[in-house]
Amino acid sequence: MRQLRRNRAAMLALGVIVLIVTACLLAPFYAHVIAHENPFASNITGTIRLNGKTVNVLQANTQGLGYGVTPIGPTWHFSNYFLGADDQGRDVFARLLYGGRSSLYIGASSAVICVAVAAIAGVAAGYFGGAVDWIVSRIFDIIWAFPVYLLAISLSVILETNGINFLFIHIEQGSLTIPILIIASVFIPYVGRPLRGIVLSLKEREFIQAAIGSGASDFHILRKEILPNVAPTIIVFFPLMVAFNMLTESALSFLGIGVQAPQASWGTIINDGLGLLYTRPLVGIMPGLMIVLTAGALNVLGDGFRDAFDPKAKLRGSI
Amino acid sequence: MTGLMSMKRVGALLSSFAVCALGVAAITASTPAGAATGYQKQHAGGTVKLLASTAAGTLDPQVNYTLQYWQLYQATYDGLVSFQKVAGAASFDVVPDLATAMPKVTDNGKTYTFVLRKGIKFSNGKTVTVNDVLSSMQRLFKVSNPNAGSWYNVIVGGAACLTKPATCTLKGGVVVNAATNTVVFNLTAPDAEFLDQLAVPFGSILPSTAPSKDAGDTPLPGTGAYEFKSYNPNTGLVMVRNPYFKVWSAAAQPQGYPNEIDMTFGSTVESEVTAVENGQADWVFDPLPSDRLQQLSTKYASQLHVNTLTADWYLPMNTNLAPFNNLKARQALNYAIDKNAAVSLFGGKLLATPTCTILPPGFPGFVQSCLYNKGTSSTYAGPDLAKAKALVTASGTAGMKVGLVVTNDPVNEAVGQYVLSVLNSIGYKATLKPQSANIQFNYIQNTKNKVQISLTQWYQDYPAASDFLKVLLSCSQFHPGNDNSINIAGFCNKTIDAQMNQAEALELTNQTAANKIWGQVDQALMKQAPWVPLFNPKQIDFIGKRVGNYQFSRQFYMYVDQLWVK
C-alpha cells in the first residue's frame, strides 16, 4: 500500500474516481433538491425561468422556413439546466449524474461477478487439473471463440427482449441485472485463463509440494497457499475489469440493448446526443468525456495496483 | 397505407356510376405528370438515388401496404384503372389504365364491364390478357391481401375465397371473355368505392404465372414504365426501364425520366440527410430528424418541399389485452398524452397539427371535436393528467406492465420515449421496444406478438372516410394471428360496424347524409378510444440540388419517376 501511495498518477486517478463516484451518488440530491427536475420524465412543453424570463425548454426555430424544434442549450446556471436539455426536454446534467450511477454500478457489479467467478473457476481448473481443468478450459474456449462485443450484443438482444426466465431465476426485461450478467459472463475467460496459468505454475513450486507432502487438505492448500499468491493478481484485475465492463456497457447501451429507457447510462445519453449533434453537441460529448475520464482513471489506478502488488504481471496483454 | 404508410378516395357520389366515373376523369383539366409541357426528352436519363433507413418488407404489390413501396409501384404496376398521375388535387381522380375506358356500370351499380387494352406487355415480354386480370383478382385472396375481407369481398365469390383462399375462383364474380377482351365484375352489392379500390396497387394486374403466395423479395413483372431489377432488403432495390413499355395513356402511366431508380437501405437518417446535402443522393424517404430541420429550413430551403397530407400519427391500443382491454385505461391515456409534445418532436407546429379524431381535417365526415381534452373546447387544448390518473385508478390497471412498440428511426423513437414517460407518469410500468421499420408494421398487427400498444401512421389510400374508419377499426379487418390485420387495435363493435355499413350504402345516393353518419362513427369510435390520435403530419420532401421537376400527388406523393437528374 505504501508503494501505491507513492504513485502520484495512481493517487490522482483514485481522486478522480472518488470525485466522479461521489458526484454520481449525489444525483438524486441534485435532481430533486437543487434542479427540481425529474430526469426520467419528458418535459417537452415545459418552461423554465432564466434571467427573469420564462423560456421554453424546447424552442421552435424562428429562422428560414421556421421548421424544427431545438432543446435549450447549456444555461451554465448550476440549478437550472446547467448543460441544457435533450430532445425530451430532460435536464442533461441530472441525467449525466444518474447515467454515471448506472454505468459505474454495472461496471463495478459485473467486475465483481466476473472476477469472482473467474477466480473460482481458474483456480479450481489449475489446482485440480484432470476433468475439472478440461471442462473449465473448454467452457473458456467456447466463450473465447466469440468476439466479445458480438457475443454481448447477441445475448443482450435475446435477454433484453424477453428477460430471463430460467428455472427459479426470473429477471424482468429492462432490469440492470441483465447487462450486469451478460458483461460479467463474456469477460470471465479473460480473467480466468491467466489465473489458471498462475495456479498451474504455483502448483509446481516447492512450498505447495511440501504442503501436499505433509498431508494438508486441498481446502487448506487453496486457502493458505494458493489464494494469498493469487490475490494480488485478482486485485490488479479488478479496476481494469471495471473499466472494460463500463466501456462494454456504454457500447451496449448506445446500441439500445443495454440500459433501457427511461433509465440512463452514459451510453444511452450518447445515443440521445447523436440526434442532437448539429444543434446541441454537448449532449453527446459530455457523457463521452465522462467515460474517457473514468476509464482512463481506472486504467491508471489498475497500473498502480499492478506496480504495487504484482510488478511481474503482464495482465494488460492478456485482455 | 401505413407509415411506412396507407391510402383511399370517395368514389361514387352520383346515382349513375358510369356517369360518375367518367365525370371524375373528365372534370379535371389537369395535365399528366411529366407532360406539363409535354415529355421533355432532354431530361431523360441518369440515375435517381433514393435513400431509406430500412426496407419496407415484401415487394409483392398485392401484399405490401406501405407508402415507401406504393410510391414506387406507381411507376412499375398498373391496374385496370388508376389514379391520375398529375400534381395536386386532380391526382385523386380515377382514370382508365389497362382498360380502354372507364367501365360501363350496370345492374344498379353491381356490374362493372371493362375492356382490356390490347398489345400491352409485362416486363417479362408476355402480353397482358384477360386471364391475367382474373388470376390477379383471385390472387388477392390467395396471398391474404390485407383488405381482401373489407374491399374485395364485395365481388361475387369473394366470401368463398375468404373461407378457402387456396381454391379461390371468384366464379361468377369476375367473368372474362378473351374473344371480346372484356372483364366483367359482378358485385354482391353496389360499392361506391370499388373503382378506387381497383386503382390502388393492390389492384395491380400481374402475370397469371405469379405465385399464389406472397412473392416476398422476388420482384414480380409489371406493366409500368419501370421494372424491379433487383431487391435485397438488407441493401437496396433497383428499378430500370421496362423494355416493353410504350405510353398508352400519359394520364395513367406516363413515360419516366431517369433510366434507373435506386433505393438504398441501411444508413441512419442523419447520414441520409447529409448525403442529400452533399449531392450524393437525391431524396430521403424517412421522416427528417428534428435536429436537422433548423439547418435545412435555413440553408437548404429551396430543396425542401412541404405538402399537406390526409394522414394520422396514432397509438393503437390492443383492446383485447390488459391493460387496454379496459375502456377506462384507454381513455386515461387519451387524456394523458400531450399532443403538442408529439407535434414538437415531429418538427413543430408548421409541420403537424394536433388531432383528436380519427378522420383528418377536411376529410368527408370530419367533425371538429375533442373528447379527451383539458376543458370543453372542440379544438385541442392540452392534456388532463389528473383525470387520466383518476381513470387509471378506477380501471384497476395501475402498476401493470406495458410494452410500447415503435420503429427505430429518430422521430418515431423520440415520440415513443415521450409516450413511455407519460405511461409511467400515470401509473404503468412501461418499456420501449424499438424495431426496424422493415418488420414493425407487420409485427404490431399480429396478435401472436401480444403487442399492447404501438406507434404507427396511416396515410389515406383514397379520400374516403371508410378508409380510416372501416379499414382500420371494423370487425372485418381484425384477423387474429395474422401479419395482415390492419385493425391493429383489434377493435370490434357490431353496432358501430352496422353504422359504417349504413354510411357506406348511403354514399351511393346521398353523400351528405353518408358523411354525417361517418362523422357520428368517428365520434362513437373515439368514445371507445381504441386509439390515441396524435397529430396530422405534413409531408416534407428533401431533394437533391440537381433534381428537377418535383411533382407532388396528393394521392401517392412525390412521383419518383418524374424527377429530372439530367
Boltz contact constraints between the chains, C-beta under 6 A:
constraints:
  - contact:
      token1: [A, 41]
      token2: [B, 421]
      max_distance: 6.0
  - contact:
      token1: [A, 42]
      token2: [B, 418]
      max_distance: 6.0
  - contact:
      token1: [A, 42]
      token2: [B, 421]
      max_distance: 6.0
  - contact:
      token1: [A, 44]
      token2: [B, 341]
      max_distance: 6.0
  - contact:
      token1: [A, 44]
      token2: [B, 344]
      max_distance: 6.0
  - contact:
      token1: [A, 45]
      token2: [B, 338]
      max_distance: 6.0
  - contact:
      token1: [A, 45]
      token2: [B, 340]
      max_distance: 6.0
  - contact:
      token1: [A, 45]
      token2: [B, 341]
      max_distance: 6.0
  - contact:
      token1: [A, 58]
      token2: [B, 344]
      max_distance: 6.0
  - contact:
      token1: [A, 60]
      token2: [B, 348]
      max_distance: 6.0
  - contact:
      token1: [A, 61]
      token2: [B, 294]
      max_distance: 6.0
  - contact:
      token1: [A, 63]
      token2: [B, 298]
      max_distance: 6.0
  - contact:
      token1: [A, 64]
      token2: [B, 297]
      max_distance: 6.0
  - contact:
      token1: [A, 64]
      token2: [B, 298]
      max_distance: 6.0
  - contact:
      token1: [A, 64]
      token2: [B, 301]
      max_distance: 6.0
  - contact:
      token1: [A, 65]
      token2: [B, 297]
      max_distance: 6.0
  - contact:
      token1: [A, 65]
      token2: [B, 301]
      max_distance: 6.0
  - contact:
      token1: [A, 66]
      token2: [B, 350]
      max_distance: 6.0
  - contact:
      token1: [A, 67]
      token2: [B, 293]
      max_distance: 6.0
  - contact:
      token1: [A, 67]
      token2: [B, 297]
      max_distance: 6.0
  - contact:
      token1: [A, 67]
      token2: [B, 347]
      max_distance: 6.0
  - contact:
      token1: [A, 67]
      token2: [B, 350]
      max_distance: 6.0
  - contact:
      token1: [A, 67]
      token2: [B, 351]
      max_distance: 6.0
  - contact:
      token1: [A, 68]
      token2: [B, 290]
      max_distance: 6.0
  - contact:
      token1: [A, 68]
      token2: [B, 293]
      max_distance: 6.0
  - contact:
      token1: [A, 68]
      token2: [B, 294]
      max_distance: 6.0
  - contact:
      token1: [A, 68]
      token2: [B, 347]
      max_distance: 6.0
  - contact:
      token1: [A, 69]
      token2: [B, 290]
      max_distance: 6.0
  - contact:
      token1: [A, 69]
      token2: [B, 344]
      max_distance: 6.0
  - contact:
      token1: [A, 69]
      token2: [B, 348]
      max_distance: 6.0
  - contact:
      token1: [A, 70]
      token2: [B, 294]
      max_distance: 6.0
  - contact:
      token1: [A, 87]
      token2: [B, 414]
      max_distance: 6.0
  - contact:
      token1: [A, 88]
      token2: [B, 417]
      max_distance: 6.0
  - contact:
      token1: [A, 174]
      token2: [B, 431]
      max_distance: 6.0
  - contact:
      token1: [A, 261]
      token2: [B, 417]
      max_distance: 6.0
  - contact:
      token1: [A, 261]
      token2: [B, 432]
      max_distance: 6.0
  - contact:
      token1: [A, 275]
      token2: [B, 289]
      max_distance: 6.0
  - contact:
      token1: [A, 275]
      token2: [B, 291]
      max_distance: 6.0
  - contact:
      token1: [A, 275]
      token2: [B, 410]
      max_distance: 6.0
  - contact:
      token1: [A, 276]
      token2: [B, 291]
      max_distance: 6.0
  - contact:
      token1: [A, 278]
      token2: [B, 291]
      max_distance: 6.0
  - contact:
      token1: [A, 278]
      token2: [B, 295]
      max_distance: 6.0
  - contact:
      token1: [A, 279]
      token2: [B, 291]
      max_distance: 6.0
